Amino acid sequence: MSRAARRGSGERGPSRFFSPCDLETADWEFGVTGLSLRGSDRARLTSAFEGLADGGQVAMPLIDQPWGSAGLLKDKFGITRNVEIQKS
């Protein structure tokens, strides 16, 4: 998969990922996103991210972005998770 496809090209589909991070520097094998969580409830989504990270591996911690916050991890079952918190 090309770098542009991993960063997102505006298309939707299982092979597209929308992330501000440079996945070429990730120190683990990246696959397609297994699950994406998105919403504006910061407390609930932060708690979900922390729970999923427990026993897993964080590739990008929840960090502020122009549209809100975003984080990327692989949970303890090996499923890639993308969490986006939209500004409310």
Secondary structure as UniProt FT lines:
FT   HELIX           3..7
FT   TURN            14..15
FT   HELIX           23..25
FT   STRAND          35..39
FT   HELIX           42..53
FT   TURN            54..55
FT   STRAND          57..65
FT   TURN            66..67
FT   STRAND          68..74
FT   TURN            76..77
FT   STRAND          80..86
//
